[in-house]
Amino acid sequence: MNYLTTNAQSRSVARRGRRTAVACGTLAVLAGAAALQPAMATSYFSLKIGSDMEVSDPFGGGAAEQADPGDIYLSSAVAGSLLGGAPYLDDAVMFPGGDPAPVQGVPASAAPVGGVGMYTDFFDIDGYDALDVRLYTLGVIQSEPLDTPIRRENVTLDCVDTAHSLRISYSDDSVAGWLAAAAPRVATEGASPMGMIYGTAAGQDEVLQLEIDLPAGFPGVVLGLTPLADEISVHADLAPNPALGNQADDDVDALDTREVEGCVYDYFSVDVEGRLALDQGVIYQFDGAGAPTPAIAPLHLGLPPMVDIDAFEFAWLPLPNGQGQGLALLFSVAPDNPGSVPDESGGLVPSTIYGSFLTGSSFVVIDGPANGFDDIDALTHQPEETAPDSDGDGIADDLDNCILEHNPNQIDADGDGIGNICDEDLDNDCSISFSDIGVLKGVFFTNDPKADINVDGVVNFLDLAELKNAFFGTPGPAADPNLCSR
């Protein structure tokens, strides 16, 4: 079973009325190399220059060298489909002047692997994600960072999920090809969390599932790292799985997982060793016609010029002080290649997942060295709908601070883990009583955010009505942990 092939699963109808009986959803579980996904979950991938199936394999694979590292392919369990059909995203379409080398099925176009250089005439997609909007329609412009984050309650983005469970792929590079011949080299030559150098054993190590917990502040906590897919599980044509010595190794360089239609705007970054005169620190947008245009620059992320954005994923992350969620870019950087200039890592750590609200700064989301990670080369999300979302607000129940109330903004003014809209417990004693009415009266007709139960910007009779409706009850329910679950 291909790791993205799914059986249809029924989705329970979300109930927006709080304290209403709700049918329980069922969490998807891993089964060997495969995980059950909701219907329509689909995955896309790109290979790194030098992979066995890719036309620039430094070891030489003869007729097997067919895939183009500048193309995006659809994951499939059907042998022959990688070569038998058109790629999902063909770089020949992105660049109307012609198909930039390397070219699928044309071994003579292979990049000159075996040395270090800036191969600007070749093209290798390094990171990839797709959205249902153009970023500039949200106010993201090239000349300056955003003044404030893009808040979830202000926009509808069907192709963006809350960061809660991720899929990652590690770089499988050996010292042949793009890396310097002398030490120090890069992190991929060290031990990985699976006890091997990634890509050198025929295990389920090409794609892994990373479970994370993001409390009020960053960095988050790693809850688990689980093998998910070997090369053949990514695509049947990537057979055989690698043997020791990195032979027959295909290195996944970009991943994207989708549950919905309409993700028609493609965003990608490029590898410094295959950038076709593009900037490896910029994320480009392709609208389906014409040349790609810059969308996100290092200035949005607070990074130096010429940093190499390696993997990325758009996601909703919690904003500081419990003020809902904002649109963020999760990303990793490439390791510094000592044989080339400048330092592609920008001084950051290639095994770390960073985040930015595009306001001119970045922060650590998952600390790689703290978890023994290798160089993260591809990043996407685990489909969010594998977990129940009882109120249909886009926040899974195990993350939702008001499980039965529709509150995509997740505003929690007093920071107790229970969202305002289901938190009439104003004195934080875990019961709703006369003392809470006293607190409310003390701030009546003010804009005190902690007592603004319906989040309309003012404390008034509407909030009093909410409190009376919940009288002698308890706040929530909300995801654990929260003040009243300890």
C-alpha angles and dihedrals in degrees: 000000000000110000091241099041109107144189117230111268126194116237118216115240111254116241114212096189111096119232090023122132109261128193110245118242124220122241115231113241133205116254110191109298094348136072124199110244133188115271113278094028103142133176134212128192145178130207128231122246106266097035117139095246091040119091095244100058104156091209094054122242102187115210091002091072099093113119122098116228089210094060131082115225133197116243111247143171090209113104113228096023093107091063100024099063140039117276117255089242116019118196087214086070093046091052107043091190090074145296107302116226136294091060125196110255095008108101091179089068093063119134114250098258121185098070140056120259148127100263097193093166092063129072130218123168107223104181132012142187135152131219137189093231140048108249094226089064086064092053099265106142130173100237100064144006122263116275092220134008121270102255120220095229091059099056140038113223113171093183097056124083136191110266105248108119125021140190117220138179124203125222112263097194118147123200091266118089117011103014130088115264095228131061138289091064125154139302094263090078091065132077116291127211089265092059097253142073103271115256096022099095134050095243134121090273106116094085124021133186115235115199112200139181119210111196123185092294138033147288098056129218126257110230096180147340113213131183108245112166143007122209095274090052089057091051131346091227092063089077134162105055110231124278125212113295094042092275116156088011121161113191116206106222102178136020136189128178123193136184099182140051123244100059089132103144110085122209123190144164126211135230117249087232094054109025104132091223090306123127113261090207094059129082110220130208124218117195098190096267135053127015123321115268129210113262108165123025132188089260089067089056099039091244131137120258118272095028109146112236100210108179131002145174132185111233145157112256129183113265120228120278095021093287098146127265134312135200108262139176115231109202148159130208130228119254117258112264105215090207095062138052135264117032101261092198093065087220092299128122116260093211093056127091110222130193136205135181086209090253096122100277141075136208139193113268097173119012107224101195090050088060100038094248127169126218108310107223103170133027136185138144131268103239107270095216091072084087123060119260103193098184097039095233095130094256116110114237092245089059102031117109089202107033097184100034123078102240113144089168090064091206110184106172097180094044095231095131093255117103120239093245092065099027110093087149095104096168093049097233092127095247132085111230147128092300089064090053087054091053091048093050090051091063099031115149092013129108095241101157094208092061096038094103098172092042097231095132099258137071108232146125092307090063090045089054090052090051094049091049089057096041116147089009132103131255122260139338092231137163117279128284103052135132094270097045097060 
